[in-house]
């Protein structure tokens, strides 16, 4: 009898503890939606500055509704690995270089067609066009991603360790890391040899001489100390790198409407902030690169046109592959009036 009573008391105590834990856990979950967010940008890059500001805005507006668990600077995944981890749900939200998606989402290449976009203002205008957003958003969602916000990271320049690149013939024989197949075709048409090296591995590849140079944005040249292993840089405004801050689509669909609205609203503010930051820091970074000993050359409009004329066939090749959507993206880009 005593044994039965003892079992009964134990069962009641266990049930009470279990109920209490359930209540506590339920309260904790009710306090906010947990979102795991990973980035891989360097701490001093201005994209990281924008990310930090966005996190502050989410915290202020989300209050107890959103709990972002932030893993910066490649703590979880680096570069291309993060672009692969996000769609499969290994992380809720992440920083994705759009160039890392171009192998699987070919329509993404539209904003990277060499010399299609003239400057940062043109690139910003292009990506903000509703028709462009609709085309790209559908493509991302088919890849199980929802883009919350995006930021340009200034025009990429071409670095190399051999000689200044002023004319297309100067590329002959150079092994250059490019941001995708379209840029690879351009390098090949100039007489160079294109190959892809992940950003996280570029310093080592350049230092060892595995490749002769790479297309890179000025901020990354400083943040990743590429100036230590490269002698020359050409600023040509060939294309404009875009960083996406995207969420796994399944995670996105699981969020309440008010949480979604907060993320999108603060994301739009971050995009506006990013444009001002790019304008402020781009030239400052180029000046710093010069101070660090790199020979920087800026193409004149006439020199840039020579490069562009060679690049134009790559636009049409891509548009033919993409069909009406690709053709339409080029038409929109060319309709820009500064």
MITIKOL-895339 format. One record per residue (C-alpha): x negated, y negated, z; residue in one letter. Coordinates in steps of 0.1 Angstrom, whole numbers, padded with zeros to 4 digits, always signed. Layout:
BEGIN
XYZA;...
This chain:
BEGIN
+0000+0000+0000X;-0028-0024+0010X;-0045-0015-0023X;-0014-0024-0043X;-0010-0057-0024X;-0047-0065-0030X;-0043-0058-0067X;-0012-0080-0068X;-0030-0109-0051X;-0060-0106-0074X;-0038-0106-0104X;-0019-0137-0093X;-0052-0155-0085X;-0066-0145-0120X;-0034-0156-0137X;-0036-0189-0118X;-0072-0195-0128X;-0065-0186-0164X;-0035-0210-0165X;-0056-0238-0150X;-0083-0233-0175X;-0057-0233-0203X;-0044-0266-0190X;-0078-0281-0187X;-0088-0270-0222X;-0056-0282-0236X;-0062-0316-0220X;-0097-0318-0234X;-0085-0309-0269X;-0057-0334-0267X;-0083-0362-0260X;-0097-0360-0295X;-0104-0342-0327X;-0139-0328-0328X;-0158-0335-0361X;-0193-0322-0366X;-0212-0347-0388X;-0247-0341-0402X;-0270-0364-0421X;-0306-0360-0435X;-0316-0396-0443X;-0347-0410-0426X;-0342-0431-0394X;-0354-0464-0409X;-0336-0461-0443X;-0308-0487-0446X;-0283-0459-0454X;-0288-0447-0418X;-0281-0482-0406X;-0247-0482-0424X;-0240-0447-0410X;-0246-0460-0375X;-0223-0489-0380X;-0196-0466-0394X;-0199-0444-0363X;-0195-0475-0341X;-0163-0485-0360X;-0148-0450-0357X;-0155-0449-0320X;-0139-0483-0316X;-0108-0476-0337X;-0105-0439-0329X;-0109-0443-0292X;-0098-0410-0276X;-0085-0396-0309X;-0118-0387-0326X;-0150-0371-0312X;-0178-0371-0337X;-0207-0348-0329X;-0235-0364-0348X;-0266-0345-0360X;-0289-0370-0378X;-0322-0368-0397X;-0318-0332-0410X;-0313-0316-0376X;-0287-0291-0391X;-0294-0292-0428X;-0316-0311-0452X;-0309-0324-0487X;-0295-0299-0510X;-0289-0274-0482X;-0263-0298-0467X;-0245-0301-0501X;-0241-0263-0501X;-0232-0260-0464X;-0203-0285-0465X;-0179-0269-0490X;-0182-0235-0472X;-0173-0251-0438X;-0207-0247-0421X;-0204-0283-0411X;-0172-0305-0409X;-0187-0336-0425X;-0220-0345-0441X;-0242-0369-0461X;-0244-0356-0496X;-0266-0370-0524X;-0243-0370-0554X;-0272-0358-0576X;-0272-0325-0555X;-0237-0318-0568X;-0244-0324-0605X;-0253-0287-0612X;-0219-0275-0601X;-0197-0306-0606X;-0208-0318-0641X;-0184-0347-0642X;-0205-0363-0614X;-0232-0370-0639X;-0212-0398-0654X;-0224-0424-0629X;-0260-0412-0634X;-0262-0415-0671X;-0295-0433-0677X;-0292-0470-0684X;-0254-0469-0686X;-0250-0492-0655X;-0270-0524-0656X;-0274-0534-0619X;-0260-0528-0584X;-0229-0550-0590X;-0221-0531-0622X;-0225-0498-0604X;-0203-0509-0575X;-0176-0522-0599X;-0177-0489-0619X;-0173-0466-0588X;-0145-0488-0575X;-0124-0484-0606X;-0092-0465-0597X;-0095-0443-0628X;-0131-0433-0620X;-0121-0426-0584X;-0092-0404-0595X;-0114-0383-0618X;-0142-0378-0593X;-0119-0372-0563X;-0101-0344-0581X;-0135-0329-0590X;-0147-0330-0554X;-0115-0315-0540X;-0119-0286-0565X;-0153-0281-0548X;-0136-0281-0514X;-0147-0316-0504X;-0130-0348-0495X;-0151-0379-0499X;-0144-0403-0470X;-0167-0431-0482X;-0197-0436-0504X;-0226-0459-0506X;-0251-0469-0534X;-0287-0467-0524X;-0301-0492-0550X;-0317-0483-0583X;-0342-0455-0585X;-0377-0463-0597X;-0402-0440-0613X;-0434-0432-0594X;-0465-0414-0606X;-0501-0409-0598X;-0516-0412-0633X;-0508-0445-0650X;-0483-0474-0653X;-0451-0465-0672X;-0441-0493-0695X;-0434-0477-0728X;-0417-0443-0734X;-0450-0429-0748X;-0465-0434-0714X;-0445-0404-0701X;-0463-0379-0723X;-0474-0349-0704X;-0463-0361-0670X;-0445-0337-0647X;-0417-0356-0630X;-0390-0346-0605X;-0356-0358-0617X;-0322-0362-0602X;-0305-0338-0626X;-0303-0324-0661X;-0293-0356-0679X;-0323-0374-0665X;-0343-0343-0673X;-0333-0347-0710X;-0344-0383-0709X;-0378-0374-0695X;-0382-0347-0722X;-0372-0372-0749X;-0400-0395-0736X;-0425-0367-0738X;-0426-0357-0702X;-0418-0325-0684X;-0388-0326-0660X;-0384-0304-0629X;-0364-0306-0597X;-0379-0309-0563X;-0358-0315-0532X;-0363-0349-0515X;-0374-0331-0483X;-0402-0314-0502X;-0413-0342-0524X;-0442-0355-0503X;-0459-0322-0502X;-0453-0315-0539X;-0468-0349-0549X;-0497-0346-0524X;-0506-0311-0538X;-0503-0323-0574X;-0475-0297-0581X;-0458-0326-0599X;-0472-0360-0611X;-0443-0382-0600X;-0407-0386-0593X;-0376-0408-0596X;-0370-0423-0562X;-0352-0452-0545X;-0375-0478-0529X;-0362-0471-0494X;-0371-0435-0496X;-0406-0444-0509X;-0412-0461-0476X;-0392-0438-0453X;-0409-0407-0466X;-0443-0424-0470X;-0445-0416-0507X;-0467-0446-0511X;-0495-0425-0496X;-0496-0401-0525X;-0485-0423-0555X;-0503-0451-0573X;-0477-0466-0597X;-0440-0474-0597X;-0418-0487-0625X;-0385-0505-0617X;-0363-0499-0646X;-0327-0498-0633X;-0321-0465-0651X;-0294-0453-0627X;-0281-0460-0593X;-0282-0433-0566X;-0250-0427-0547X;-0247-0411-0513X;-0214-0395-0504X;-0201-0391-0469X;-0177-0362-0474X;-0157-0337-0453X;-0149-0301-0458X;-0114-0301-0475X;-0099-0275-0451X;-0111-0296-0422X;-0096-0327-0438X;-0062-0311-0443X;-0062-0300-0406X;-0065-0336-0394X;-0035-0356-0383X;-0024-0385-0405X;-0035-0412-0380X;-0070-0396-0378X;-0073-0395-0416X;-0063-0431-0418X;-0089-0442-0393X;-0117-0424-0411X;-0107-0438-0445X;-0101-0473-0432X;-0135-0475-0414X;-0150-0459-0445X;-0139-0487-0467X;-0154-0512-0443X;-0187-0492-0444X;-0187-0493-0482X;-0183-0531-0482X;-0211-0534-0456X;-0233-0511-0477X;-0232-0534-0508X;-0245-0563-0487X;-0272-0542-0471X;-0284-0529-0505X;-0286-0565-0519X;-0305-0576-0488X;-0330-0548-0485X;-0337-0536-0521X;-0362-0564-0530X;-0376-0564-0495X;-0385-0527-0499X;-0401-0533-0533X;-0422-0561-0518X;-0432-0538-0490X;-0442-0511-0514X;-0465-0536-0531X;-0481-0545-0498X;-0487-0508-0491X;-0509-0506-0522X;-0486-0493-0550X;-0489-0510-0584X;-0452-0520-0591X;-0441-0530-0626X;-0406-0543-0634X;-0394-0537-0669X;-0383-0568-0689X;-0348-0567-0704X;-0364-0562-0738X;-0385-0532-0725X;-0355-0518-0708X;-0335-0519-0740X;-0361-0498-0757X;-0358-0471-0730X;-0319-0474-0732X;-0318-0469-0770X;-0336-0435-0765X;-0312-0426-0737X;-0279-0433-0754X;-0277-0399-0772X;-0277-0383-0737X;-0245-0401-0729X;-0228-0388-0760X;-0241-0352-0754X;-0226-0353-0719X;-0193-0369-0730X;-0189-0342-0757X;-0194-0315-0730X;-0170-0332-0706X;-0142-0340-0731X;-0118-0369-0728X;-0127-0376-0691X;-0163-0380-0699X;-0156-0403-0729X;-0133-0424-0708X;-0159-0428-0680X;-0184-0442-0706X;-0157-0465-0720X;-0149-0479-0686X;-0186-0485-0678X;-0191-0503-0712X;-0160-0526-0705X;-0177-0543-0676X;-0179-0581-0678X;-0202-0597-0652X;
